[in-house]
Amino acid sequence: MTPYEFTCPDCRREIPVTDPMREATLANGCPVCGRAVAEDNFATGSRC
Ligand SMILES: [Zn+2]
């Protein structure tokens, strides 16, 4: 169960992320392809 779902705008990978992972991804880019990402690329909704 993760609070955020990251969808890369470039490689289209969908990755469930926690809040610290979200911060790290915003800082470092997509963990798959390295593309810079924005807050728009994160959706909330996996939280139960
Ligand atoms: Zn990517």
mmCIF file of the protein (N, C-alpha, C, O) and its ligand, coordinates in Angstrom:
data_MODEL
# 
_entry.id   MODEL 
# 
loop_
_entity.id 
_entity.type 
_entity.pdbx_number_of_molecules 
1 polymer     1 
2 non-polymer 1 
# 
_entity_poly.entity_id                      1 
_entity_poly.type                           'polypeptide(L)' 
_entity_poly.nstd_linkage                   no 
_entity_poly.nstd_monomer                   no 
_entity_poly.pdbx_seq_one_letter_code       MTPYEFTCPDCRREIPVTDPMREATLANGCPVCGRAVAEDNFATGSRC 
_entity_poly.pdbx_seq_one_letter_code_can   MTPYEFTCPDCRREIPVTDPMREATLANGCPVCGRAVAEDNFATGSRC 
_entity_poly.pdbx_strand_id                 A 
# 
loop_
_entity_poly_seq.entity_id 
_entity_poly_seq.num 
_entity_poly_seq.mon_id 
_entity_poly_seq.hetero 
1 1  MET n 
1 2  THR n 
1 3  PRO n 
1 4  TYR n 
1 5  GLU n 
1 6  PHE n 
1 7  THR n 
1 8  CYS n 
1 9  PRO n 
1 10 ASP n 
1 11 CYS n 
1 12 ARG n 
1 13 ARG n 
1 14 GLU n 
1 15 ILE n 
1 16 PRO n 
1 17 VAL n 
1 18 THR n 
1 19 ASP n 
1 20 PRO n 
1 21 MET n 
1 22 ARG n 
1 23 GLU n 
1 24 ALA n 
1 25 THR n 
1 26 LEU n 
1 27 ALA n 
1 28 ASN n 
1 29 GLY n 
1 30 CYS n 
1 31 PRO n 
1 32 VAL n 
1 33 CYS n 
1 34 GLY n 
1 35 ARG n 
1 36 ALA n 
1 37 VAL n 
1 38 ALA n 
1 39 GLU n 
1 40 ASP n 
1 41 ASN n 
1 42 PHE n 
1 43 ALA n 
1 44 THR n 
1 45 GLY n 
1 46 SER n 
1 47 ARG n 
1 48 CYS n 
# 
loop_
_struct_asym.id 
_struct_asym.entity_id 
A 1 
B 2 
# 
loop_
_chem_comp.id 
_chem_comp.type 
_chem_comp.mon_nstd_flag 
ALA 'L-peptide linking' y 
ARG 'L-peptide linking' y 
ASN 'L-peptide linking' y 
ASP 'L-peptide linking' y 
CYS 'L-peptide linking' y 
GLU 'L-peptide linking' y 
GLY 'peptide linking'   y 
ILE 'L-peptide linking' y 
LEU 'L-peptide linking' y 
MET 'L-peptide linking' y 
PHE 'L-peptide linking' y 
PRO 'L-peptide linking' y 
SER 'L-peptide linking' y 
THR 'L-peptide linking' y 
TYR 'L-peptide linking' y 
VAL 'L-peptide linking' y 
ZN  non-polymer         . 
# 
_pdbx_entity_nonpoly.entity_id   2 
_pdbx_entity_nonpoly.name        ? 
_pdbx_entity_nonpoly.comp_id     ZN 
# 
_pdbx_nonpoly_scheme.asym_id         B 
_pdbx_nonpoly_scheme.entity_id       2 
_pdbx_nonpoly_scheme.mon_id          ZN 
_pdbx_nonpoly_scheme.ndb_seq_num     1 
_pdbx_nonpoly_scheme.pdb_seq_num     101 
_pdbx_nonpoly_scheme.auth_seq_num    101 
_pdbx_nonpoly_scheme.pdb_mon_id      ZN 
_pdbx_nonpoly_scheme.auth_mon_id     ZN 
_pdbx_nonpoly_scheme.pdb_strand_id   A 
_pdbx_nonpoly_scheme.pdb_ins_code    . 
# 
loop_
_atom_site.group_PDB 
_atom_site.id 
_atom_site.type_symbol 
_atom_site.label_atom_id 
_atom_site.label_alt_id 
_atom_site.label_comp_id 
_atom_site.label_asym_id 
_atom_site.label_entity_id 
_atom_site.label_seq_id 
_atom_site.pdbx_PDB_ins_code 
_atom_site.Cartn_x 
_atom_site.Cartn_y 
_atom_site.Cartn_z 
_atom_site.occupancy 
_atom_site.B_iso_or_equiv 
_atom_site.pdbx_formal_charge 
_atom_site.auth_seq_id 
_atom_site.auth_comp_id 
_atom_site.auth_asym_id 
_atom_site.auth_atom_id 
_atom_site.pdbx_PDB_model_num 
ATOM   1   N  N  . MET A 1 1  ? 0.857  -1.198 0.000   1.00 0.00 ? 1   MET A N  1 
ATOM   2   C  CA . MET A 1 1  ? 0.000  0.000  0.000   1.00 0.00 ? 1   MET A CA 1 
ATOM   3   C  C  . MET A 1 1  ? 0.887  1.241  0.000   1.00 0.00 ? 1   MET A C  1 
ATOM   4   O  O  . MET A 1 1  ? 1.637  1.482  0.946   1.00 0.00 ? 1   MET A O  1 
ATOM   5   N  N  . THR A 1 2  ? 0.794  2.008  -1.053  1.00 0.00 ? 2   THR A N  1 
ATOM   6   C  CA . THR A 1 2  ? 1.608  3.211  -1.168  1.00 0.00 ? 2   THR A CA 1 
ATOM   7   C  C  . THR A 1 2  ? 0.708  4.411  -1.441  1.00 0.00 ? 2   THR A C  1 
ATOM   8   O  O  . THR A 1 2  ? -0.331 4.276  -2.087  1.00 0.00 ? 2   THR A O  1 
ATOM   9   N  N  . PRO A 1 3  ? 1.100  5.570  -0.956  1.00 0.00 ? 3   PRO A N  1 
ATOM   10  C  CA . PRO A 1 3  ? 0.239  6.746  -1.083  1.00 0.00 ? 3   PRO A CA 1 
ATOM   11  C  C  . PRO A 1 3  ? 0.247  7.396  -2.458  1.00 0.00 ? 3   PRO A C  1 
ATOM   12  O  O  . PRO A 1 3  ? -0.662 8.160  -2.783  1.00 0.00 ? 3   PRO A O  1 
ATOM   13  N  N  . TYR A 1 4  ? 1.255  7.106  -3.269  1.00 0.00 ? 4   TYR A N  1 
ATOM   14  C  CA . TYR A 1 4  ? 1.360  7.762  -4.573  1.00 0.00 ? 4   TYR A CA 1 
ATOM   15  C  C  . TYR A 1 4  ? 1.624  6.753  -5.683  1.00 0.00 ? 4   TYR A C  1 
ATOM   16  O  O  . TYR A 1 4  ? 2.225  5.702  -5.459  1.00 0.00 ? 4   TYR A O  1 
ATOM   17  N  N  . GLU A 1 5  ? 1.164  7.092  -6.879  1.00 0.00 ? 5   GLU A N  1 
ATOM   18  C  CA . GLU A 1 5  ? 1.458  6.309  -8.065  1.00 0.00 ? 5   GLU A CA 1 
ATOM   19  C  C  . GLU A 1 5  ? 2.184  7.230  -9.037  1.00 0.00 ? 5   GLU A C  1 
ATOM   20  O  O  . GLU A 1 5  ? 1.634  8.227  -9.504  1.00 0.00 ? 5   GLU A O  1 
ATOM   21  N  N  . PHE A 1 6  ? 3.416  6.880  -9.327  1.00 0.00 ? 6   PHE A N  1 
ATOM   22  C  CA . PHE A 1 6  ? 4.208  7.666  -10.268 1.00 0.00 ? 6   PHE A CA 1 
ATOM   23  C  C  . PHE A 1 6  ? 4.054  7.086  -11.668 1.00 0.00 ? 6   PHE A C  1 
ATOM   24  O  O  . PHE A 1 6  ? 4.208  5.881  -11.865 1.00 0.00 ? 6   PHE A O  1 
ATOM   25  N  N  . THR A 1 7  ? 3.749  7.942  -12.636 1.00 0.00 ? 7   THR A N  1 
ATOM   26  C  CA . THR A 1 7  ? 3.736  7.515  -14.025 1.00 0.00 ? 7   THR A CA 1 
ATOM   27  C  C  . THR A 1 7  ? 4.723  8.371  -14.788 1.00 0.00 ? 7   THR A C  1 
ATOM   28  O  O  . THR A 1 7  ? 4.556  9.588  -14.873 1.00 0.00 ? 7   THR A O  1 
ATOM   29  N  N  . CYS A 1 8  ? 5.749  7.750  -15.342 1.00 0.00 ? 8   CYS A N  1 
ATOM   30  C  CA . CYS A 1 8  ? 6.764  8.502  -16.065 1.00 0.00 ? 8   CYS A CA 1 
ATOM   31  C  C  . CYS A 1 8  ? 6.200  9.016  -17.388 1.00 0.00 ? 8   CYS A C  1 
ATOM   32  O  O  . CYS A 1 8  ? 5.595  8.251  -18.138 1.00 0.00 ? 8   CYS A O  1 
ATOM   33  N  N  . PRO A 1 9  ? 6.391  10.296 -17.679 1.00 0.00 ? 9   PRO A N  1 
ATOM   34  C  CA . PRO A 1 9  ? 5.872  10.866 -18.927 1.00 0.00 ? 9   PRO A CA 1 
ATOM   35  C  C  . PRO A 1 9  ? 6.669  10.417 -20.145 1.00 0.00 ? 9   PRO A C  1 
ATOM   36  O  O  . PRO A 1 9  ? 6.229  10.605 -21.280 1.00 0.00 ? 9   PRO A O  1 
ATOM   37  N  N  . ASP A 1 10 ? 7.818  9.834  -19.920 1.00 0.00 ? 10  ASP A N  1 
ATOM   38  C  CA . ASP A 1 10 ? 8.677  9.428  -21.025 1.00 0.00 ? 10  ASP A CA 1 
ATOM   39  C  C  . ASP A 1 10 ? 8.601  7.927  -21.284 1.00 0.00 ? 10  ASP A C  1 
ATOM   40  O  O  . ASP A 1 10 ? 8.218  7.508  -22.376 1.00 0.00 ? 10  ASP A O  1 
ATOM   41  N  N  . CYS A 1 11 ? 8.964  7.112  -20.288 1.00 0.00 ? 11  CYS A N  1 
ATOM   42  C  CA . CYS A 1 11 ? 8.976  5.658  -20.493 1.00 0.00 ? 11  CYS A CA 1 
ATOM   43  C  C  . CYS A 1 11 ? 7.662  4.985  -20.102 1.00 0.00 ? 11  CYS A C  1 
ATOM   44  O  O  . CYS A 1 11 ? 7.482  3.788  -20.324 1.00 0.00 ? 11  CYS A O  1 
ATOM   45  N  N  . ARG A 1 12 ? 6.743  5.764  -19.516 1.00 0.00 ? 12  ARG A N  1 
ATOM   46  C  CA . ARG A 1 12 ? 5.394  5.296  -19.200 1.00 0.00 ? 12  ARG A CA 1 
ATOM   47  C  C  . ARG A 1 12 ? 5.350  4.217  -18.142 1.00 0.00 ? 12  ARG A C  1 
ATOM   48  O  O  . ARG A 1 12 ? 4.326  3.553  -17.978 1.00 0.00 ? 12  ARG A O  1 
ATOM   49  N  N  . ARG A 1 13 ? 6.438  4.031  -17.422 1.00 0.00 ? 13  ARG A N  1 
ATOM   50  C  CA . ARG A 1 13 ? 6.393  3.073  -16.325 1.00 0.00 ? 13  ARG A CA 1 
ATOM   51  C  C  . ARG A 1 13 ? 5.521  3.623  -15.203 1.00 0.00 ? 13  ARG A C  1 
ATOM   52  O  O  . ARG A 1 13 ? 5.582  4.811  -14.884 1.00 0.00 ? 13  ARG A O  1 
ATOM   53  N  N  . GLU A 1 14 ? 4.715  2.756  -14.611 1.00 0.00 ? 14  GLU A N  1 
ATOM   54  C  CA . GLU A 1 14 ? 3.900  3.140  -13.469 1.00 0.00 ? 14  GLU A CA 1 
ATOM   55  C  C  . GLU A 1 14 ? 4.500  2.492  -12.228 1.00 0.00 ? 14  GLU A C  1 
ATOM   56  O  O  . GLU A 1 14 ? 4.617  1.269  -12.142 1.00 0.00 ? 14  GLU A O  1 
ATOM   57  N  N  . ILE A 1 15 ? 4.873  3.324  -11.281 1.00 0.00 ? 15  ILE A N  1 
ATOM   58  C  CA . ILE A 1 15 ? 5.592  2.838  -10.112 1.00 0.00 ? 15  ILE A CA 1 
ATOM   59  C  C  . ILE A 1 15 ? 4.920  3.361  -8.854  1.00 0.00 ? 15  ILE A C  1 
ATOM   60  O  O  . ILE A 1 15 ? 4.791  4.574  -8.689  1.00 0.00 ? 15  ILE A O  1 
ATOM   61  N  N  . PRO A 1 16 ? 4.491  2.477  -7.966  1.00 0.00 ? 16  PRO A N  1 
ATOM   62  C  CA . PRO A 1 16 ? 3.953  2.938  -6.683  1.00 0.00 ? 16  PRO A CA 1 
ATOM   63  C  C  . PRO A 1 16 ? 5.078  3.460  -5.799  1.00 0.00 ? 16  PRO A C  1 
ATOM   64  O  O  . PRO A 1 16 ? 6.109  2.804  -5.648  1.00 0.00 ? 16  PRO A O  1 
ATOM   65  N  N  . VAL A 1 17 ? 4.883  4.624  -5.222  1.00 0.00 ? 17  VAL A N  1 
ATOM   66  C  CA . VAL A 1 17 ? 5.937  5.239  -4.416  1.00 0.00 ? 17  VAL A CA 1 
ATOM   67  C  C  . VAL A 1 17 ? 5.394  5.743  -3.088  1.00 0.00 ? 17  VAL A C  1 
ATOM   68  O  O  . VAL A 1 17 ? 4.228  6.117  -2.965  1.00 0.00 ? 17  VAL A O  1 
ATOM   69  N  N  . THR A 1 18 ? 6.274  5.738  -2.107  1.00 0.00 ? 18  THR A N  1 
ATOM   70  C  CA . THR A 1 18 ? 5.964  6.343  -0.817  1.00 0.00 ? 18  THR A CA 1 
ATOM   71  C  C  . THR A 1 18 ? 6.362  7.816  -0.862  1.00 0.00 ? 18  THR A C  1 
ATOM   72  O  O  . THR A 1 18 ? 6.947  8.279  -1.842  1.00 0.00 ? 18  THR A O  1 
ATOM   73  N  N  . ASP A 1 19 ? 6.045  8.538  0.194   1.00 0.00 ? 19  ASP A N  1 
ATOM   74  C  CA . ASP A 1 19 ? 6.347  9.967  0.212   1.00 0.00 ? 19  ASP A CA 1 
ATOM   75  C  C  . ASP A 1 19 ? 7.847  10.256 0.073   1.00 0.00 ? 19  ASP A C  1 
ATOM   76  O  O  . ASP A 1 19 ? 8.216  11.122 -0.720  1.00 0.00 ? 19  ASP A O  1 
ATOM   77  N  N  . PRO A 1 20 ? 8.726  9.563  0.816   1.00 0.00 ? 20  PRO A N  1 
ATOM   78  C  CA . PRO A 1 20 ? 10.167 9.806  0.618   1.00 0.00 ? 20  PRO A CA 1 
ATOM   79  C  C  . PRO A 1 20 ? 10.648 9.444  -0.787  1.00 0.00 ? 20  PRO A C  1 
ATOM   80  O  O  . PRO A 1 20 ? 11.520 10.111 -1.344  1.00 0.00 ? 20  PRO A O  1 
ATOM   81  N  N  . MET A 1 21 ? 10.068 8.374  -1.358  1.00 0.00 ? 21  MET A N  1 
ATOM   82  C  CA . MET A 1 21 ? 10.435 7.994  -2.727  1.00 0.00 ? 21  MET A CA 1 
ATOM   83  C  C  . MET A 1 21 ? 9.974  9.046  -3.725  1.00 0.00 ? 21  MET A C  1 
ATOM   84  O  O  . MET A 1 21 ? 10.642 9.304  -4.726  1.00 0.00 ? 21  MET A O  1 
ATOM   85  N  N  . ARG A 1 22 ? 8.822  9.652  -3.442  1.00 0.00 ? 22  ARG A N  1 
ATOM   86  C  CA . ARG A 1 22 ? 8.315  10.713 -4.298  1.00 0.00 ? 22  ARG A CA 1 
ATOM   87  C  C  . ARG A 1 22 ? 9.283  11.911 -4.283  1.00 0.00 ? 22  ARG A C  1 
ATOM   88  O  O  . ARG A 1 22 ? 9.604  12.484 -5.324  1.00 0.00 ? 22  ARG A O  1 
ATOM   89  N  N  . GLU A 1 23 ? 9.730  12.263 -3.089  1.00 0.00 ? 23  GLU A N  1 
ATOM   90  C  CA . GLU A 1 23 ? 10.687 13.369 -2.971  1.00 0.00 ? 23  GLU A CA 1 
ATOM   91  C  C  . GLU A 1 23 ? 11.972 13.046 -3.723  1.00 0.00 ? 23  GLU A C  1 
ATOM   92  O  O  . GLU A 1 23 ? 12.521 13.902 -4.416  1.00 0.00 ? 23  GLU A O  1 
ATOM   93  N  N  . ALA A 1 24 ? 12.451 11.811 -3.588  1.00 0.00 ? 24  ALA A N  1 
ATOM   94  C  CA . ALA A 1 24 ? 13.692 11.405 -4.247  1.00 0.00 ? 24  ALA A CA 1 
ATOM   95  C  C  . ALA A 1 24 ? 13.529 11.408 -5.763  1.00 0.00 ? 24  ALA A C  1 
ATOM   96  O  O  . ALA A 1 24 ? 14.444 11.793 -6.492  1.00 0.00 ? 24  ALA A O  1 
ATOM   97  N  N  . THR A 1 25 ? 12.366 10.978 -6.229  1.00 0.00 ? 25  THR A N  1 
ATOM   98  C  CA . THR A 1 25 ? 12.131 10.941 -7.676  1.00 0.00 ? 25  THR A CA 1 
ATOM   99  C  C  . THR A 1 25 ? 12.039 12.351 -8.244  1.00 0.00 ? 25  THR A C  1 
ATOM   100 O  O  . THR A 1 25 ? 12.538 12.614 -9.338  1.00 0.00 ? 25  THR A O  1 
ATOM   101 N  N  . LEU A 1 26 ? 11.403 13.256 -7.509  1.00 0.00 ? 26  LEU A N  1 
ATOM   102 C  CA . LEU A 1 26 ? 11.348 14.658 -7.941  1.00 0.00 ? 26  LEU A CA 1 
ATOM   103 C  C  . LEU A 1 26 ? 12.758 15.255 -8.010  1.00 0.00 ? 26  LEU A C  1 
ATOM   104 O  O  . LEU A 1 26 ? 13.060 16.062 -8.889  1.00 0.00 ? 26  LEU A O  1 
ATOM   105 N  N  . ALA A 1 27 ? 13.607 14.849 -7.078  1.00 0.00 ? 27  ALA A N  1 
ATOM   106 C  CA . ALA A 1 27 ? 14.957 15.398 -7.032  1.00 0.00 ? 27  ALA A CA 1 
ATOM   107 C  C  . ALA A 1 27 ? 15.873 14.785 -8.084  1.00 0.00 ? 27  ALA A C  1 
ATOM   108 O  O  . ALA A 1 27 ? 16.710 15.475 -8.666  1.00 0.00 ? 27  ALA A O  1 
ATOM   109 N  N  . ASN A 1 28 ? 15.710 13.476 -8.327  1.00 0.00 ? 28  ASN A N  1 
ATOM   110 C  CA . ASN A 1 28 ? 16.674 12.743 -9.149  1.00 0.00 ? 28  ASN A CA 1 
ATOM   111 C  C  . ASN A 1 28 ? 16.156 12.336 -10.518 1.00 0.00 ? 28  ASN A C  1 
ATOM   112 O  O  . ASN A 1 28 ? 16.944 11.953 -11.383 1.00 0.00 ? 28  ASN A O  1 
ATOM   113 N  N  . GLY A 1 29 ? 14.849 12.410 -10.734 1.00 0.00 ? 29  GLY A N  1 
ATOM   114 C  CA . GLY A 1 29 ? 14.290 11.989 -12.007 1.00 0.00 ? 29  GLY A CA 1 
ATOM   115 C  C  . GLY A 1 29 ? 13.760 10.566 -11.947 1.00 0.00 ? 29  GLY A C  1 
ATOM   116 O  O  . GLY A 1 29 ? 13.856 9.887  -10.924 1.00 0.00 ? 29  GLY A O  1 
ATOM   117 N  N  . CYS A 1 30 ? 13.199 10.135 -13.067 1.00 0.00 ? 30  CYS A N  1 
ATOM   118 C  CA . CYS A 1 30 ? 12.622 8.796  -13.171 1.00 0.00 ? 30  CYS A CA 1 
ATOM   119 C  C  . CYS A 1 30 ? 13.668 7.739  -12.833 1.00 0.00 ? 30  CYS A C  1 
ATOM   120 O  O  . CYS A 1 30 ? 14.776 7.774  -13.368 1.00 0.00 ? 30  CYS A O  1 
ATOM   121 N  N  . PRO A 1 31 ? 13.323 6.783  -11.938 1.00 0.00 ? 31  PRO A N  1 
ATOM   122 C  CA . PRO A 1 31 ? 14.296 5.738  -11.591 1.00 0.00 ? 31  PRO A CA 1 
ATOM   123 C  C  . PRO A 1 31 ? 14.574 4.771  -12.736 1.00 0.00 ? 31  PRO A C  1 
ATOM   124 O  O  . PRO A 1 31 ? 15.560 4.035  -12.703 1.00 0.00 ? 31  PRO A O  1 
ATOM   125 N  N  . VAL A 1 32 ? 13.714 4.769  -13.740 1.00 0.00 ? 32  VAL A N  1 
ATOM   126 C  CA . VAL A 1 32 ? 13.896 3.855  -14.865 1.00 0.00 ? 32  VAL A CA 1 
ATOM   127 C  C  . VAL A 1 32 ? 14.734 4.498  -15.971 1.00 0.00 ? 32  VAL A C  1 
ATOM   128 O  O  . VAL A 1 32 ? 15.728 3.923  -16.415 1.00 0.00 ? 32  VAL A O  1 
ATOM   129 N  N  . CYS A 1 33 ? 14.327 5.703  -16.418 1.00 0.00 ? 33  CYS A N  1 
ATOM   130 C  CA . CYS A 1 33 ? 14.983 6.298  -17.582 1.00 0.00 ? 33  CYS A CA 1 
ATOM   131 C  C  . CYS A 1 33 ? 15.735 7.588  -17.245 1.00 0.00 ? 33  CYS A C  1 
ATOM   132 O  O  . CYS A 1 33 ? 16.472 8.110  -18.082 1.00 0.00 ? 33  CYS A O  1 
ATOM   133 N  N  . GLY A 1 34 ? 15.552 8.105  -16.026 1.00 0.00 ? 34  GLY A N  1 
ATOM   134 C  CA . GLY A 1 34 ? 16.300 9.281  -15.603 1.00 0.00 ? 34  GLY A CA 1 
ATOM   135 C  C  . GLY A 1 34 ? 15.712 10.609 -16.030 1.00 0.00 ? 34  GLY A C  1 
ATOM   136 O  O  . GLY A 1 34 ? 16.308 11.655 -15.773 1.00 0.00 ? 34  GLY A O  1 
ATOM   137 N  N  . ARG A 1 35 ? 14.558 10.591 -16.674 1.00 0.00 ? 35  ARG A N  1 
ATOM   138 C  CA . ARG A 1 35 ? 13.935 11.827 -17.114 1.00 0.00 ? 35  ARG A CA 1 
ATOM   139 C  C  . ARG A 1 35 ? 13.516 12.679 -15.916 1.00 0.00 ? 35  ARG A C  1 
ATOM   140 O  O  . ARG A 1 35 ? 13.073 12.144 -14.899 1.00 0.00 ? 35  ARG A O  1 
ATOM   141 N  N  . ALA A 1 36 ? 13.654 13.996 -16.030 1.00 0.00 ? 36  ALA A N  1 
ATOM   142 C  CA . ALA A 1 36 ? 13.180 14.895 -14.988 1.00 0.00 ? 36  ALA A CA 1 
ATOM   143 C  C  . ALA A 1 36 ? 11.656 14.816 -14.919 1.00 0.00 ? 36  ALA A C  1 
ATOM   144 O  O  . ALA A 1 36 ? 10.984 14.780 -15.950 1.00 0.00 ? 36  ALA A O  1 
ATOM   145 N  N  . VAL A 1 37 ? 11.123 14.791 -13.719 1.00 0.00 ? 37  VAL A N  1 
ATOM   146 C  CA . VAL A 1 37 ? 9.685  14.665 -13.543 1.00 0.00 ? 37  VAL A CA 1 
ATOM   147 C  C  . VAL A 1 37 ? 9.150  15.811 -12.695 1.00 0.00 ? 37  VAL A C  1 
ATOM   148 O  O  . VAL A 1 37 ? 9.904  16.489 -11.998 1.00 0.00 ? 37  VAL A O  1 
ATOM   149 N  N  . ALA A 1 38 ? 7.842  16.015 -12.765 1.00 0.00 ? 38  ALA A N  1 
ATOM   150 C  CA . ALA A 1 38 ? 7.192  17.088 -12.028 1.00 0.00 ? 38  ALA A CA 1 
ATOM   151 C  C  . ALA A 1 38 ? 6.131  16.503 -11.096 1.00 0.00 ? 38  ALA A C  1 
ATOM   152 O  O  . ALA A 1 38 ? 5.801  15.320 -11.176 1.00 0.00 ? 38  ALA A O  1 
ATOM   153 N  N  . GLU A 1 39 ? 5.612  17.341 -10.224 1.00 0.00 ? 39  GLU A N  1 
ATOM   154 C  CA . GLU A 1 39 ? 4.587  16.880 -9.293  1.00 0.00 ? 39  GLU A CA 1 
ATOM   155 C  C  . GLU A 1 39 ? 3.368  16.341 -10.020 1.00 0.00 ? 39  GLU A C  1 
ATOM   156 O  O  . GLU A 1 39 ? 2.654  15.486 -9.496  1.00 0.00 ? 39  GLU A O  1 
ATOM   157 N  N  . ASP A 1 40 ? 3.128  16.840 -11.233 1.00 0.00 ? 40  ASP A N  1 
ATOM   158 C  CA . ASP A 1 40 ? 1.993  16.379 -12.032 1.00 0.00 ? 40  ASP A CA 1 
ATOM   159 C  C  . ASP A 1 40 ? 2.068  14.902 -12.376 1.00 0.00 ? 40  ASP A C  1 
ATOM   160 O  O  . ASP A 1 40 ? 1.052  14.284 -12.695 1.00 0.00 ? 40  ASP A O  1 
ATOM   161 N  N  . ASN A 1 41 ? 3.250  14.339 -12.316 1.00 0.00 ? 41  ASN A N  1 
ATOM   162 C  CA . ASN A 1 41 ? 3.427  12.945 -12.693 1.00 0.00 ? 41  ASN A CA 1 
ATOM   163 C  C  . ASN A 1 41 ? 3.109  11.973 -11.557 1.00 0.00 ? 41  ASN A C  1 
ATOM   164 O  O  . ASN A 1 41 ? 3.265  10.760 -11.698 1.00 0.00 ? 41  ASN A O  1 
ATOM   165 N  N  . PHE A 1 42 ? 2.664  12.522 -10.440 1.00 0.00 ? 42  PHE A N  1 
ATOM   166 C  CA . PHE A 1 42 ? 2.296  11.675 -9.319  1.00 0.00 ? 42  PHE A CA 1 
ATOM   167 C  C  . PHE A 1 42 ? 0.799  11.779 -9.065  1.00 0.00 ? 42  PHE A C  1 
ATOM   168 O  O  . PHE A 1 42 ? 0.239  12.873 -8.997  1.00 0.00 ? 42  PHE A O  1 
ATOM   169 N  N  . ALA A 1 43 ? 0.167  10.626 -8.927  1.00 0.00 ? 43  ALA A N  1 
ATOM   170 C  CA . ALA A 1 43 ? -1.246 10.597 -8.593  1.00 0.00 ? 43  ALA A CA 1 
ATOM   171 C  C  . ALA A 1 43 ? -1.423 9.965  -7.219  1.00 0.00 ? 43  ALA A C  1 
ATOM   172 O  O  . ALA A 1 43 ? -0.707 9.032  -6.855  1.00 0.00 ? 43  ALA A O  1 
ATOM   173 N  N  . THR A 1 44 ? -2.370 10.476 -6.473  1.00 0.00 ? 44  THR A N  1 
ATOM   174 C  CA . THR A 1 44 ? -2.734 9.812  -5.237  1.00 0.00 ? 44  THR A CA 1 
ATOM   175 C  C  . THR A 1 44 ? -3.896 8.873  -5.547  1.00 0.00 ? 44  THR A C  1 
ATOM   176 O  O  . THR A 1 44 ? -4.582 9.047  -6.554  1.00 0.00 ? 44  THR A O  1 
ATOM   177 N  N  . GLY A 1 45 ? -4.114 7.914  -4.718  1.00 0.00 ? 45  GLY A N  1 
ATOM   178 C  CA . GLY A 1 45 ? -5.280 7.069  -4.962  1.00 0.00 ? 45  GLY A CA 1 
ATOM   179 C  C  . GLY A 1 45 ? -5.110 5.619  -4.562  1.00 0.00 ? 45  GLY A C  1 
ATOM   180 O  O  . GLY A 1 45 ? -6.103 4.906  -4.415  1.00 0.00 ? 45  GLY A O  1 
ATOM   181 N  N  . SER A 1 46 ? -3.868 5.159  -4.378  1.00 0.00 ? 46  SER A N  1 
ATOM   182 C  CA . SER A 1 46 ? -3.679 3.770  -3.968  1.00 0.00 ? 46  SER A CA 1 
ATOM   183 C  C  . SER A 1 46 ? -3.924 3.579  -2.473  1.00 0.00 ? 46  SER A C  1 
ATOM   184 O  O  . SER A 1 46 ? -3.963 2.452  -1.980  1.00 0.00 ? 46  SER A O  1 
ATOM   185 N  N  . ARG A 1 47 ? -4.083 4.653  -1.782  1.00 0.00 ? 47  ARG A N  1 
ATOM   186 C  CA . ARG A 1 47 ? -4.281 4.559  -0.337  1.00 0.00 ? 47  ARG A CA 1 
ATOM   187 C  C  . ARG A 1 47 ? -5.627 3.926  -0.017  1.00 0.00 ? 47  ARG A C  1 
ATOM   188 O  O  . ARG A 1 47 ? -6.649 4.329  -0.573  1.00 0.00 ? 47  ARG A O  1 
ATOM   189 N  N  . CYS A 1 48 ? -5.638 2.964  0.851   1.00 0.00 ? 48  CYS A N  1 
ATOM   190 C  CA . CYS A 1 48 ? -6.878 2.306  1.251   1.00 0.00 ? 48  CYS A CA 1 
ATOM   191 C  C  . CYS A 1 48 ? -7.227 2.722  2.680   1.00 0.00 ? 48  CYS A C  1 
ATOM   192 O  O  . CYS A 1 48 ? -8.242 2.281  3.221   1.00 0.00 ? 48  CYS A O  1 
HETATM 193 ZN ZN . ZN  B 2 .  ? 10.992 7.027  -17.174 1.00 0.00 2 101 ZN  A ZN 1 
# 
